[in-house]
């Protein structure tokens, strides 16, 4: 099945399970959802490892600023653990995070708040003390529903995403630091 890029953006931030259940229904596929997920994961991890990907400009400086201020960091992604680790290792930024958590470990994926609330609990924080950085409409909705401040990031690789429900939206990490995130969380 060929799926136009414009259609794919609607699935940004969702789990593989939900995405492929919807694909199976929408395109009347006979393939097993678990088989489709395994194939996609293997392909995506291979592509990440073979890529020349580097961290988004300003993201490492932001992470360094966050760590210098003694703030906790986590990845709360809808992606699988193998894919999350493949990306973080490829980019050389795994060591900046105190916790890695996959939405595959919660009952409801984004736009439900489950992944953020569980991450918050694991960090021993409250939603009011957390700021989520999100590049998908589903992720922004999940953060808002979790009662967390949200910074929308207009990621050129995420397609046209509606980030309007975020507390603020940026397109360049070089324009912010930990103090910006702290102020955002108090708005």
Secondary structure, 3 states (H helix, E strand, C coil): CCCCHHHHHHHCCCCHHHHHHHHHHHCCCCCCHHHHHHHHHHHHHHHHHHCCCCCCCCHHHHHHHHHHCCCCCEEEECCCHHHHHHHHHHHCCHHHCCEEEEHHHCCCCCCCCHHHHHHHHHCCCCHHHCEEEECCHHHHHHHHHCCCEEEEECCCCCCCCCCCCCCEEECCHHHCCHHHHHHHHCC
